[in-house]
Amino acid sequence: MSESKSEAKTFVADLPRKARYLESWRIVICSVAAFLLNMLALILNLTLIQNKKLHVFPPAIIGMVAAALALVSVAFDVISADPTTAPKRLVLSSQSRTAIRQMTCFLAFVPVIVTLVMLTLQAINSGGKFNSYLNIQTAPGASLILVDCLALVADLFLCATMASLVWWPVHRAARSSMILSSLLQCTIATILIAVNWNPYIGCILRPTTTGTATFTLHQHVGSLLFTTAIFSFGICCTIKEGDRINKVFTRFILFYTILACFTVFMLVVTLGLALHLYFDNSLKALVSDATLMCDPILSGCALILFGVNFWATNFLQEPPPSSLAVEKIDLNELSQVQRDAFAKLINKHGKNIPDAPNGEAAMSLMRAYCNANIPGMNCIVLRVYKPSRIPDKTQILNTMAVNYSYEDDWAWRNLDLEQMAIRRQTLMPEIPEIVEPAAPPPPKLSKKQQKKIAKAKADNAANGGPTIPLSPITSPEQLQAELEFAQKLESTEALVMMTQIDNYDLTGTVKGVAGKILRRTLGGESYFKPLCVRLGFLAFHWPFRAATFYTSHTRRPVARSAAVLRAVAEWNTARPTNERCSVLLDPTYQHGDGERAIAPSGWQSTPLPPSHVIDLRPYKGKTLAEYLKAIKYRDQEANFKRAGGEVVESEGEFTEAQCEEVMRLWHQIAEKRVAGGDTAVLATPDEGMLMSLSGGPKKEGKNDDRSLLFLRAEGKTVASCVLFRLGDTITSDLQGLDYELARPLKAYFVMMQHVIAIALREGRSFVDFGPTTPKPKCDIGCVSVGITGAMYAVSPIIRTAIRVAASKVTESLHE
């Protein structure tokens, strides 16, 4: 396994060099063609200068230099392929070779700009000294025009070929396109000012104020265009590749977009005025033809270049590829030992927030949800891992030396650099990182001592993570299976459970007349239902919390979170249309690594209702009465006790009668929410779903992970809920109330008190009561913990609708 790893690392390290060699023959062909054509054009130009005494500036010289540099670049690549045999003085660093290729791209593009300037000068001074070879009316003129055009085409092909190595993937291509576009805009702005500086023929007085103001406006717009181009050129040259998902860079791009939109508006105005003056016959005798023709053409070219820039700004902030792969796994196909191995990895690496569930609870709940049969909802578990496959030639050409690990990409790495100092001061004292010391030379030990040391190592490994092999090896086939699963464990970055809602109406949370109109035109009551989408939650529905569990160590938690989100989005996009989720949503706590990873991953932040959590760590070992006294909260159980109320918690498997009772009370709350204009839930649970959550008896006949809690008075059940035990956290969900009986008994408050009592009795650290009804929960000691939703939508229209729907949910819950 170590040999295969070293071979993969060597191959990945050689990817940039191999990609360059795959393009070398194209560079040689384009370089030779460009050099020969430019040389022929230069000879023809020199002949015309000698014979016709014309002042001609041939761009062919620059094209020849670019072609020669391209050949030099290929030569240095070949020499540097094997630096051990090549002379050291001829071996250049990768930075030097990249600089040569960038200079080649720039020089190959310069003839286009020079030709544009020469054509403009020819149009302005048709009888002066700037006569271009494209205006020569002699016998060699046609041949010269053909050769020069072929030389320019060859230069463009050479520039494109070199750019495929230097300016790729798409964010590099966008950056390079924006640089070239900015240079062209600077040229156009300069020409626009020049042709409007003195547009009148002769020394006559300026005839009209309108014409004068129009030409002056063109000069001002040219200055504005020049300023905008310089700003975009500065952004592309100053911001490094690793800063493309930085917040500061995003603000610069936003400012440039606003400035460019204003410039585009002014260009549209000047284009309209220029067209009006061009068709005004009264000015043709007073204003030069060069000004009348150049103004609309230059304005139109500038608008086209702004379209290129707007495209580039969209891809300048394109997140890097995740370098991770995603596959769907079936937890039922894994053995109990294999599920325990994943649980140990989650315990070791995944508990990055205080009330995160432990590995056993996470695996148990994910398996229960995957086995549940809920109409309109299904759950799948995704394994996000580092792929070990070696890309083929086509993939190399498409990616062009892209990093194959998020930890090696500076765009991902920079996400954690700003947080390193804070993390060392805050997290390291609480969660110290275990660093194995350097192993001393092994002493000579007896067999008994070696067995004792091996047993101690196995015990230490079992405390921190899974021990390989997971089970005794009895056959070669079992050994091969163990090795394959060990590779899976080692390469797995995270396990993610996705809850898929098949038909979710985005207009369901919009109240009033606007909500009715939206539902009848675009929502669930319309014919085509464009806003009824397949929704994918990277979370559990009951309880509503994130279901992303990390299973490997990393020094860059923000980068890993962003890479995992990016990988899930890429996997969802690649799914068939009938299986793809139109919207993905991942809830995460605010001010954590997960929230900082939302924007860099290409997802969008969406406000979600805050959860309400009680921190019971200061009250460990105390009773409910002592806790209520400490927070100065009056006991609400007096009426319930006078009515002979009792609290019953289920033991073992859930019975069908218990599940029916829970669903009966839950439906009363759901019906009240619907009557109030709110949506009940994203999916409707049933008795079968509760039976699947039971999971069977554990540890002395009691289900440690999930149980049912009932409040009964006068022989009737007045309230119920499902208790979920997730490591150090206990949370209640699927709560039901019989309003007529529960209101005078204050059953809702009694239920919260007994959940806290259970948590204190079991030694739990946190109680999470969820997002609804914040007032009574805060009164009993809860603290609002902000939750941000990471949203990824395929369509921008759906993305906007989701943002509006989420804000409406937040407003309704706070009301």
N, C-alpha and C positions, 0 to 999 in steps of 0.2 A: 504494500500500500504506500510505503514511503517513496519507493522508486517511481510509482505512477504520479505521486504528488510532485516530485522533482521534475519529471518530464513535462507535466502540465505547466509548472512555473517557468521552465525554460522556453516552452513554446509560446506562452503568453508574453514573456520578455522579448522574444524575437518577432512578435507580431508587427511592430512598426517597420522593421527592416524588411520583412517578407512582403508587406503591403507595398513598400516602395519598389521592390523588385518586380512585382506584378505590373507596375505602371511604367517601368523603365523603357520598354520598347516603344510605348506611345510617346514618351517624352523625346526619345531620339528621333523618331519619324517627324514629329511636329517641329523639333528644333532644326533638323536638316532642311525641311521644306521652307520654314520661315527664314533661315539664313540665306538660302539660294534665291528665294523670291525678293527679299530685301536687297540683296547684293545686285540683282538685275535691275531693280527699281532705282538703286543709287547710280548705277552706270548710266541708265537712260537720263536721269536727272542731270548728271554732270555733262552729258552730251548736249542737252538742251541749254544748259547755262553757258557752255562754251560757244554754241552756235547762235543762240537767240539773245544772249545777254540778259536773261531774265533772272531776277532775284528769287530763287526757290529754296525753301527749307525742307528738305526731304526727311520725313520721319523714319525712313528706312535705316538710318544709322542707329537709331535707338532699338529698332527691331532686331538688327544684327547683334547688338550687344546683349539683348535679352536671350536670343537663341544661343549665343556662345556661353552665357552664364548657365543656361539649362543643361548644356552638354557638360560643363564643368561640374554641375551638381550631380549628374549621373556618374561621372568619373569618381568623384569623392565618395559616393555611396558604394560603388564597387570596391574601391580601395579600402574603405572602412568596414567592409563585410567581414574580413578576417584580419583584425588589427595585429595579430601575432606574427603574420608573415609580411605585412606591408611596412614600408619605412615609416618611422614614427613622425617624421616631419610632414608627411602627406596625410596623416590620419587626423581628420577634423572632428571636433565634438558635435553632438547632435544639435546643439544650439547654433553653431556656426553654419552647419548645413541647412538648417531651417531658415537662417537669415539669408542665405544665398537663394533659396527657393522663393522666399517672400520678395526679394529684390527682383527676381526674374518675373514674377507675376506683375509687379508694379511697372517695370520697364516694358513689358509686353502690352500693357494697357495704355501707356503714355501716348503711342502713336494715334490712338483714337481721339484723345483730347487735343493733340496737336492738329490733327486734320480738321476737327471741329472749329478750332480757332482760325486756322488758315482759310477755311471756307467762309467764315464770317468776315474776316478782313478783306477777302476778295469781293464779297457782296457790298461792303461799305465803300471800298476804294477800287472800283472796277477799272479805273483808268490810272491808278497809281502804281506804287512799287510792289504791292503785295499780290501780284498776279500769281495764282496757283497753277500748278501743272494740270489741274483738272479743267482749266479754262483755255488750254492751248489748242488752237485751231490749225494744227499742222499734221502732216502725215504720221509722224511718230506719236502724235498726241493720243490716238486711240489705243495704241499698244501700251503706252505709258499708263493710261488710265486703267487698263485691264491688269497690268502687272502690279500697280499700286493697290488695287482692290484685292487681288489675290494675296499680296503681302499682308494687308490688314487682316484678312480672314485667317491667314496662318498665324498671325500674332494672337488673335483671339483664341484660336484652338490651343495654342501653346499656353496661354494664360489659364484657360479652363482646365487643361491637363495638370498643370502645376498646382492650381487651386484645389483640385480634387485630393491632393495630398496634404497641402498646408491648411486649406480652409474647409475642413470637414471634421466632424459631422455638422448637423444643420445649424447649430448655434454659431459655429465658426464661419460657416458660409454666410449666415445673416450678418455677422459682424464685419466680414470682409466686404460684402455687398454694400453695407451702409457706409463703409469708408470710401469705396469707389464712388458711390452715389453722392456723398458729401463733396468729394473733389470735383465731380462734374457740376454740382450745384454752385460751387464757388466760381467755376469757370463761366457758367451761365449768368450768374449774378454780375460778374465783372463785365461781360459783354453787354448785358442788359443796361448797365449804367453807361457804358461807352456809346452805344448806339443812340441813347436818348440825351446825351450831353449837349449836342448841337445838331438837332434833327433837321433844321431848315436849310434850304438850298440858297447859297449866296449870302449876302449881308442884309437882306430885307428885314423889316420889322416883323415881329411876331404877330401873326394876323389875328388870332382869337385867343381869348383867355382860356376857353375850354381846352383847346389843343395844348396850350402851354402847361396848364395844370395836369393834363393827362401825362405828358412826357415827364413832368416833375414827379408825378406819382410813380411812374415806372422806375425812376431812379431810387426813390425811397423804398419801394418794394424790393428792388435789387439789393439795396443795403440790408434790408430785413432778411432776405433770402441768404445773403452772405453770412450774416450773423448766425442764423439757424444752422447753416451747413457747418460752420466752424464749431458750434456747440456739439452737434452730433459727431463730428470728427474727433473732438476732444473726448467725448464719452467713450468712443470705441478704442481710442488709443490709451486712455488712462486706466479704465477698468480692466482688470485682468480676467482671464477665463474663469478662475476660481471664484470670482466675485459676482458671477452673473445671477445668482439667486440671493444676493445680499439685499437687505432692506434699503440701505443707502442707494445702491444702484437702482433699485426699483423706483425710488423717489426721483432720481435724476431722469429716468425714462419717462415717468409721469409728467415731469416739468417739460421735457422735450416734446412730448406728445401734445401738450396744451399749446406750446409755442408753435409747433408745426401746424396745428389746426388753424391757428390765427393766420399764419403765413399762407396756408392753402386758401383761406377765405380771401385774403388780399390778392393772391394770384388769380383767383377766379374773377374778381372784380376787374383787375387790369387786363385779363384776357378778353373780357367782354368789351371793355373800352377800346382795346387794340383792334378787335374785329370791327367795331363801329367806325373807327378812323380809317381802317383799311378800305372799307366800302364807301367812304365819303369822298366823292369825286372832287369836291372843292379843295381838298388838301393835297391832292397828288401833284399839283404844280408847285406847291410851296414846301412840301416835306419830302425828304429823300426816300427813294424806294427801299433802301436798306432798312431804315427805321420802321416803315410800315410793314415790311415783311418779317423782320426779325422779332418784333415784339410779340405777335401771337405765337410764332413758332417756339421762341425761347420760353414763354410762359407755359405753353403746353408741355414742353420737355421737362420743365421744372415740376409740373404737377405729376407727370409720370414717375419721375424720380422720387417724389414724396410717397407715391404708392409703394415703391420699392422699400423706402425707409419704414413705412408703417408695417409692411410685411416683416421687415427685419426686427423691429422692436418687439413684435409678437414672439419671435423665435430667439431673440437675445436672452430672454429670461426662461427659455426652455430648460426644465430641470434635466440633469444628466440621466442617462439610463440607470435603472436600479442595479444592474448587474446581478439580479436575483431572479430565480425561477419560481413558479408557483404550480403546484399540483393538488388535485383533490384527493383526499384519503378517506377511507372508511374505517372508523374506529372499531367497528365490530369485527373487521378482519384482523385486527391486531390482537395478539394474546394479552392476557392480563399482565404478564411480565413486561411486554413491550410498552403497554400503556403506563405501567409504573415507571419505566425508564424515562418516558417523556415527562411524567409528573415530577421526577427528581430533577430533571433539567429545569423545569419551570420553577421549582423551589429554589434552585441554586442561582438562576439568572433572571427570573421574570418578576420578582417582587420589587418593583421600582416605585410603588406608591404605598402609603401606609395601610390602606384597607384592601390591598390586592388579594385575591383568593390564592390559596396554596395550590400546588400542582394536583393533588388528589381531588380536591373539590372542583377545580377547573375541568379536569378530564372527565369526572363523573357527570357534571352538568352538561358539558358538550355532547357526551354520548347520549344522555337522556333526551336532549333536544333533537338530536339527529334521529332518534328512534320514535319521537313523537309524531303522531299523525294529526296535523292541524289543518283544517280546510283553508286554502289560500296562502299557506305559509309552509316553507320547508327550509331546513338548515343543513349546511354543508361545512366541513372542516377543511381548511386549506393549509398545506405545508409550504412555507416560504423557505427556500434553501439556496445555497450557493451552488450553481451548476458545475459539474466536473467535466462535462463534455468539451471537446476541443472543436472550435468553430472551423468550418471548411473555407475554401477559397472565396466563395461568394459572400459569406458573412464577413470575411476580412475586408473585401472590397467595399462592402456596404458600411462597415463601422469605421474603418481606417484608423487603427491604433487607439480605439476607445479603451479606457481602463476596464478591467474585468472584475473589479471589486470596489464597492462604495467607499471602503476605507482608503483606497489609493487615489480617489478623485478629489482634487482640491476644492471643487465646488461643494462636495459633501463635507469634506474635512473642516472647511471654514465655519460650518454651522456650529461646531463645538469649540472652536478656538476661543471665542469670546466668553464661554462659560467655564473654561478650565480652571481659572483662578478661584471663582466662586465655588465650583464643585470641590476643589481641594480643601477649601476652608470649612465647608458645611457638611458634605457627604462623607468625606474620608474619615473623620473621627467616629461617625456613627456606623458606617459600613466599611471597615478597612478592607483593602484589597489584599488577598493572600498571594504573596510572591514566593515562589519556591526558591530557596537559596541554591547557589551553585553546588553541584554534587562533588564532594571530595573524592580522591582516589579510593576505590573500593578496597576495604581491608579483607584479609583472608578470614572467612567465616566457616564455621562447621555447618553441616547439613541441618542440624537442629536450629541453629541461629538463623539460617536462611529461610527455613519454613516459618519461624516466628515473625521475621521481618515481612515476608510475603503476606502473612495473615493480617499483620497490622496495616499494610498498605491497602489490602482489600477492604478492611473495616473503614479506613479513612475515605476511600473512594465511595463506599456505600453511604457514608454520612453526607457527602457533598454531591454525588452524582451517581449514575448507573455504573455497575461493574460489568465489564465485558470479559467473558461471555455471560449472557443473561441466564442461561440454563446449561446444564451439563451436556457436553457434546457426545453424541452416540453414533454419528455417521458422518461421512464426508458431505452429504447434502445438507445436513444440519449445520455443519461448519461453514459452508458457503453462505447459507441463509443468515447465520450470525454475522459474518463479515459484511454482507450487504446491508443488514440493518444497522450495524455499527457505523458504516459510512453515512447512512441516512441520519443517524443521530448527530454525527460530527458536522455534517453540512447544513443541518436545519438551523435557520435563524429564528423562526417564530411559527407558532400554530395560531391560526386565525379562524374563528367561526363566523360564517356569514349567514344571517337570517334573511331569507328572501321573501318579500311580500309580493305576490304575483300581480295584484291589481289594486294599487293605492291611488286614491283620488287626491291630487294636490290641492284641489279647491275645497276640500272638506272642512278646513279650518277657517275659511273666510266667512265671516258672519254678515248678516244684513242683506240688503238688496243686492249689493255687489256680489256677495257669495252666491245668491240664487241665479244671477245672470251668468256668472262664470260656470256654475255647475250645469246650467242648461245649454250653454254654448260650447264650452270646452271640457267640462268635467264629466262626472259619471252619468248625468242625465242627458247628455248630448248623444248624437248618433255616432260620430267618429271617436269621441273620447280621447283627444290628443294629450290631455293632462292626466290621464290614468296610466301610470307607469309601473314598471317592475322595480321595486325598491329593495336595495341590498344593505342591511345593517351589519357592520362589523362588530356586533354586540349581541348580548342576550336581550330578549324582549321582557321577560319576567325573571329576575329583576333587570331593569334597564341599566346595563353597564357594559363597558368595553369588553371584548372577547379576543384581544390580541395578547398572546402569551409568548414572551421571548425565551428562547432555549439555548442561547449561546452568549459567551462573554464578548464585550466590545468596549473599546476605549472611547467610542464616539456614539453615545446613545441617541443624540438628536439626529445624526446622520443615519443611524440604523432605522429609527422610526420613519424618517422621510423615505428611505429606500424601500422599506416594507410597504408603505402606502403607495409608492410609485409602482412597485411590482404588482400589487393587487389591482391597481387601475389598468396597467398594461395587460394583465391576464384577463380582466373583464372585457376589455376592448377587443381582444382576440377571440372571444367566445362567439359561437354562432348567434345570429340575430335573435332567434327564438328562445335563447337561453340567457342572453346578455341583460344585465341590469341597467336600466336607463339612468339610475341615480344610485350612488353609494354614499353611505353616511357612517362616520366613525365617531362616537362620542368620547371625549377625553377631558380630563380635569384641566382647569386653567392653570397657567404658570408652571407647567411641567414640560418635560422633554417632548411629549406628544403634541402639545399645542405649538411649540416652537417649530415643529417639523411640518406643520400643515401647509403653509405658503410655499416653502421650498420644494415640496413634493408635487406641486401642481394642483393641489386641492384648494378649496376655498373654505374660509372660516364662516360658520353659521351659528348664531346665538341659540342656545338651548336652555330650557328651564334648569335652574340650579338644583342640586340635590341637597338633602338635609341630613347631616351626620353628627352623631354624638361621640365625643372622645371619652371613653371610659377608663383610660389608662390611669388617671389620677385617683380613681375610685375602686381600684382592684381590691377585692376582699371585703367590700362593703355591701350592705343590703339595700333594697329598694328604698326603704324608709330613710336610711342614712343619706342616700343619694338625693332624694327629694328635699330633705332638710338642707343639704349643702347648697342646692341651687335655689332654695326658697320657693318651692313649688308646692301648692296645696294638693293633698291626696284627693283624687276625683272618684274614689271607689265606694264612697259611703252609700249612695243610692243603690249601687249594684249589689252591695253586701246585704242591705236591708231586703232586697228582693230575692234573697237566697241564691245569688249568682255564683257560678263556679267556672273555673278556667280548666279546660281539658286540652291536653296536647296529645296528638296521635303517636302511637308507637308502632314500629314495624311498617309493613306495607299499607298503603292507603286502600281503604275499602271503597267499594262502589257507592255505598250510601254516604260516606264522608265526602266523596268527590261531588256527588249530586247536591249535597247541602252547601258546599263551598260555591258551586256554580250558581245555585239559586240565589244566594245572597249577593254574589258578584254582579249578576245581571241587574239587580235593583240599582246598584251604583251606576252601572253602564247606562241604564235607561234614564236615570236622572240627569246624567251628563248630556245625553242626546237631547232630552227635553229642554235643557238650558242652552242648546245651540252648539255644544262642543262635540268633538268626536270621542267615542268611547275608547277604542284602542286601534292599533294598526291591524290586528288580526283578532278573531274571536276564539278564545280557548273553549275547551269542552272537557267532559269527564275523562275521555280517553287520554287527553294530554296530561291531565293530573296523574292518572294512573302510570303513565310512562315516567313522570318525574319522581315517582316513588322510588324506583330503583331497587327495591328489595331490602330485606333486613340486613343490618350490619352491626357487629360488635354488641353482643348480648341481646340480640333481637331488636335493636333500635337503629333507625336510620339516622346516622349522624349528620348527613348533609342537608336533608330537607324533611320537614314535618308540617303537620296541620295544627293550627291553634283555633280553638272554639271558645266563645263566651256564651254560656247558657244561663237563663233565668226563667223561673216559673215553668220549667219543663220545655222551653223553646230555645232554639239557637238564635241569638240576636246579632252576633258578629262572628267573623271568621277571617283567616288569612293563612298564607303559605309562608313558612319561615325557611329562608335559605341561609345556610351556614357556609361562608366562603372564607376559610382560614380564620383569621382573627376578627372577621366581620360577620355580623348577623343582620339580615335585612328581611323585611316583610313586604309581600306583594300579593296581588290578586285578592285584595281586601274586599270583604262584603259586609253589608249592613242591612238589617231590617229597620228602616227608618222609624216606623211607628213605635217599635219596642225599644230601639237603641237610643233614641234621643232623650227620653226622660232618665235613662240609666247612665247616660254619658259613656256609652259603650266604646266610642271611638277613642276617648282619652284613656279608658281602662285598658283597652287593647295595647296602646303605646306603653303604658306603665308595665304591663306584664311582659312585653317584649324586652324592655330594659331589664326587668328582673331576671329573665332567663339569661340574658347576656352577662349580667353580673354573676349569676350562679355558675355559669360555665366558664367564667374567666375571659370572655371576649374583650377585645380592645375597642371595637367600634360598633355602633348601631347606625345603619343607613335606612332612613325612612322614605327615601325617594323624593321626587320633585313636587308633588301636589300638596295643597293646603299648607302653605308655609307658616301661617300665624300660630296655630296650636303646636306645631313641631318646634318652632323657635322658643315658645314659652316653656317647653319641657326640657330645654337644654341643647337643642340642635343648633348647628352653625351652618349657614348656607355656603355650600362649596360650588363655585362656578363651574359650569360644564360648557365646553365649546365643541361644536360638531364640525368635523372635517368632511366636506361635501365634494363629491366629484360627479359631474353630470356630463353626459355626452353632448347635449344640446344647450346652447346659451339661453334659449327661451325657458327651458325646464329649469336651468340653474337659477334664473331670476324668480321663477314661480316658487321654487323650493325656499329661497331666501325670504320671500314674502310670507309663505306659509309658516316658516319657523318663527318669524317675528310675531305673527298673530298668536301662535301657541304660547309664546313667552308672555305676551300681554294678557291673554286670558287667564293664565295661571297666576299672575301677580294680582289680577283683579279679585 
